Amino acid sequence: DKRSIRRKAPSNTDVSTDRNYIAGLYRTMTSVGEALEPSKGEGETKVAFKPPPITTISRKIWLDRFLVHYNKFITSAANQDKGLKLLQYTLWLFSRVYPSKKQSLQKSSFDISFARYVLRFYGIPSTLEAVRNGSWEDSKTFLGRFSGKIMAWAMVGYYPLEHVAYVRWTSPALLPDSWNANRLSAYSCRFWLVYLLAELTQGTLRLRRLYHSRKELTEAGDDDGTALATINASIRGEQLQIARSALFTFPCIHWALPKWDTEPWLSDDTCNGLMWIESVVSLYQAIRGYRLTTPKDV
């Protein structure tokens, strides 16, 4: 969901509570250690119990929290794809920086690209759901509703063509020789381009409405800061989504052309460079959305 919900900023009380908890745990361990110490006899040396340093306890708590949030974040197939996408194009970037390792790095990047094709098999059910219940539509305006319908139906055309192209590339004997995988991929990218243009239209309309709401709220001057912060968070979310769609557009046009594989419109560096920037923005957007929608005490 591209809409953002403002999360309450941590207060001094929250930070103080964490520190008091750690300090209390440290004192408890120290007192338990003293109680368990054997009595010091004549000629014996008393060995004091030393609990682990307080910094070690703090690091363990931080690690536990990180693992909890990481596992919750990565359960989403969309977030898994975003992580793989960043890895894919980062490997390509490294292949440009380290020419001696170019072949190996590009092969790894290519393999991850094909692994991401498998994740797209999960896309068609959510797309069909959007067609049926209108979950991608913006009910505020007619154009917003219409662009949402276009987005959903465009993906209905996109995913099957991507699946067939993937099978033709990986197992060519399963499909007729006349089914050219590169041509099928070009057709799928044309549906994707329609989706991107509709998404840009919808996002621009929503962003204009948010700007107008912020202006009205600022002029009224009767807000305690909460509503304004919520609107600003939503504006940033829409800006990130529009930026991603814009970064996608030129590579999508490049892959949608009939002879994209033999007569490329964009150079390899330009196309993959734009996709690398998009992958960074995409993962940042996903992490930001997770932080905004996850309670601090989880």
N, C-alpha and C positions, 0 to 999 in steps of 0.2 A: 504494500500500500504506500503510494507516494505521499499521502498526507502525513504531516508530522505532528506529534503531540509533545508539548513542552514538558520536560522533566524538571522537577524541583532541584535547584542547585543545592549542593551539600552545604550545610550550615556549620558554624563553629561548634554547635552542640554535638552534631554528628561526629565531627573529627575528635572532639574531646571525649566522647563516649568510647570510640575505638581505642584511644590512648589509655583511658582508664581501664578498659577491659584487659589490654595487654599488660599494663603495670600490675593490676590485681592478680592476673595469672602468674606473673613472675614472682610476686610476694608469696602466693600460695605454694608454689613449687619450692621456694626457699624454706618456708616454715615446715613443709612436709619433710624436706631433706634433713632439717635439724632434728625433727622428732625421731627420725629413723636412725640417727647416728648412734653407734654403740658408745657405752660409757668409757671414759678415758681411764684406763688403769695405770698403776705405777709403772713407769718406764715405757709406756706406750705412747705412740704419737697419734693424736687425733687427726683423722682425715676429714676435712670439711666437704660437705656435699655442695657441688657447684652446678646449679641449673644452667641450661644453655643461655647464652646472652640474649637480651631482649630483642636485639636486631634479628637474631635467628628466628625467634618466634614470629616476629612481624613478617619476615620473608616467607615463612611457611603459610601463614594466613593469606598473604597476597597470592601465592602460588595456587592455593586451593580455590580462591575466588576466580582467578584467571581461568583455571581448568573448567570450573562450573560454567562460566560465561562462554568460553570457547566452544564447549560441547553443545550448549544451547544454540549458539550462533550457527554452527556448522551443520546442524540437523536439517536446515533448509536446503533443498536442491538448488535453488537460485543462488544462495550464498556459496555453495560448493562450486557452482559454475563460475562465479565471479573470481574465486580464488584460483581456480585452474586457468582462467583466462589471463589473469595477471601473470601467473607463472609461465604460460605459453609465450606471451609477448615479451616477457623479461628475458627468457632464454634466447629469443630472436635478437633482442637488444645486445645481449652478451656476445652473440655470434658476430656482431658488427664490431664490438670492442676487442675481441680476442680472435683474430683471423685464423690462428693456428688450430683453434678448437671449433671453427665455423661449422664443419660438416656434422660433428657430433651434437652440437648445440641445436642446430636447425632440425636434425632428425628428432631430437627429444621434443622440440617445439611442435613439430608435425604430428608426432604420436599423441601429444596432449590435445591437439586440435581434434583429432579423430575420437579421442575419449569424450570430448565435449559433445560430439554428435550423439553419443549414446544417451547423455542426459536429456537431450531434446525429445526423446521418446516420452518423457513425462509432461511435455508441454501441451499436447493436444487436448487432454481432458479439461485442464483449466481454461483453455481457449473456448471449448464447447460450452462450458459453464458460463463464461462471459457472454457468449452469444444468446444463451437462454435467459439469463437473469439480468443482463445489462450492467454487470458490475464494473465494466470499464467506462461507462458513460458518465458524463458530468451533467447532472439533472438541472443545473442552474440555467443553461441556455440551450436553444435548439441546436446550434452548431456544436456545442459540447456533447450533446447526446448523439448527434449524427456522427461526429468524429469517433466516438467510442464504439459505435456499431461498425464503422469502417475498420477500426483497429482489430476488433475481434474477428471479423470475417476475413481480413487479410491474413491473420495467423492461421485460420482454417486452411487457407491455400498454401501457406508457407511450410508448415510442419510436414505434411505428407510428401511434398516434393523433396524436402531435406532428407527424409527417411529413405526414399527410393534412391536418391543420389548416393547416400551413404552405403546402401546395400550394393549398388552397382559398382562403387569404387572398391569395396572390400571383398565382395563375393560376386564377381561379374558373371559367373556361370549360372547364377540363379535367375537372371533376367535376360530378355532378348538383347542381342547386340545392337539393335537399333535404338535402344534407350541410352543415350549419351549422358553420362553422369555430369559432365561439365555444363551441358546445356540445361539439364534439370536443375542444377544448382543456380544457374543464371535466372531461370524462371522463379525459383523460390525467393531469390533476392529481390525480384521485382515486386512480389507480394510484400516482402519486408520493407521495401522503399515506400510503398503505399502506407504501411503501418507507421513508419517514421514520420511521414508528412502529416498524417492525421494526429499523431501524438504531439508533434510540434505545434499544430494548430490548437489542440486542446490545452496544452501546457501554457501557451501564450495567453489564451483567454482566461485561464485560471489565475495566472500571474497578474494580469491587468486588474482583475477583480480584487486580488489581495492587496495590490498597491492602493486601490481606491478605498478599501476598508481601512488600511493603515492611515491614510490621509484623513479620513473622517474621524477616526479615533483620536488622532493627534490633535486635530482642530477642536474636538469636544473637550479634551483635557480633563476628563473625569475618570480616567483609568488608573488603577493602582500599579500598573506595570505588567500584570499577569497577562491580560488580553493582548497587549502590544507585543510581548515576548512570544506569545503563541503565534501571532501573525507573522512575526519576523522569522520564526523557525519554519513556518510553512512556506514563506517566500524563499528561504534558502533551499528547502527541499525541491521546490519547483525549478529554481535556477539550476540546480545540479542535474535534474532530469532533462531539462532543455539542453544543457551543455552536452550531456551524453548523446542525445538524439542528433545534435548537430555534428558531433565528432563521428558518429556512425554514418552520416549521410554520404560523404564522398567515397569511402570504401564500399558502401552498399551500391552506389551507382557503378563503381568500377567492376564489382562482381556480377552486376546485373546485365552487363553488356554481352552480346552474343559471343564475342571472341575474347573474353576476358583473360583466358589462359594463354592464347597465342599472340594477341595484340593488346596488351594491357594499356589501360588509360592512365593509371597512376603507376609510378615507380614502386618497386618493392619497399624501399625505405619510407616513402611517403605514406603508403597504405598501412604498413605495419606500425609506423610511428604514430599515426592517428589512433590506431587501435590500442597501442600501449598506453597512450594518454587516457583514452576512454576507460581502460581497465583499471587505472589508478583511481580515476574519479568514481567509477562504479563501486569499487571496494570501499572507498571512503564513505560513499553514500550509504552503503549497506551497514557499515559499522556505526555511522551516525544515527541511522534509523533504529538500530538495535539499542543503542544507549538511550535514546529519547523515549523508547517504549518499554524499557525494562526498569522496574523499581530498583532504587539504589541498594536496598537491604537484601536483595536476592543474592 
